[in-house]
Amino acid sequence: MAWIIAIIVGGIIGWLASLVMNRDASMGIFWNIVVGIVGSFIGKWIGSLIGIGATLTEFSVPGLLMSLLGAIVLLGIANMVQRGRVR
């Protein structure tokens, strides 16, 4: 059951990040899920650096916000690699 929740929440987080970064037209549902899940790992790492205790095993608002931040960072890095700049 946890995998299904991770896929659904990852898809929503990835979709929101793609809207923020203006990449929604170029991404499908699969890539939204991938960006959301990988973004949650990046967000957890960023949170541990700045002292926000967002864990991947419990559902919390700070965890969702850090996942969104991680997904935005991931898309920013992808923009820099693909286009040489961040939108």
N, C-alpha and C positions, 0 to 999 in steps of 0.2 A: 504494500500500500504506500510506503514511503517513496518508492520510485515514481509512482503515478503522481503524487503530490509534487515531487521535485520537478517532474516534466511540466506539469500545469503551471506551477509558480515560475519556473524557469522561462517558460514561453511568455508569460505575462511580463516578467521583468525584462526579458530580451526585447519584447515588442515596445515597451515604454522607453527603453534606452534607444532603440532605433528611431522612435519618434523624436526624442530629445536631440539626437545627433543627425536628424534629417536623412536617415538611410532606410526608411520604411519601405520605399518602393523597390529597393534592390535586394531585400531580404525576404525569404519565405519563412514559413512556420518552423521548419527544421532548424534554420540558422538562428531564429529567435530563441528557440529552446537551447541551442548550444551556447549562444552568447549569454543567456540568462544563467545557465548552470556554471559556465566557466567564470562569469562575472561574480557569482557568489563566492567562489574560491578567492578571487582577487580582492573582493570586498572584505572577506574575512581577514586576509593578510593585511590590507590597509588598516582595518579596524584594530588589529593587534598592534600595529606600529603606533597608532595614535591613542591607544588605550580604551577603545570602545569594545566591550566584550560581546561581539556578535558571534554566536556559534551557529554551526550548520545543523545541529541536531534539534534545536528548539525553534519554534515559530515565534518571532517577535518583530515589532515595528523597527527597532534599530537594525535588526538583521536584514529586513527587507530593504531598508534605506542603504545599508552598506552593500547589499547585492546590486541594487540599482547603480550605485556609485561605481562599483567594480565593472559592471557591464558598460557603463558610459566610458570608463577608462579604456576598456578593451576595444570598444568601437573607435575611440580616439586614436589608439595605437594603430588599428587597422586602417584608418583614414591616412595616417602619416605614412604608412608603408605603401599603400596603394596610390596615393595622390601626391605625396610629398608635403602635405599640410593638413591641419585640423580644420574642419569646417567651423 
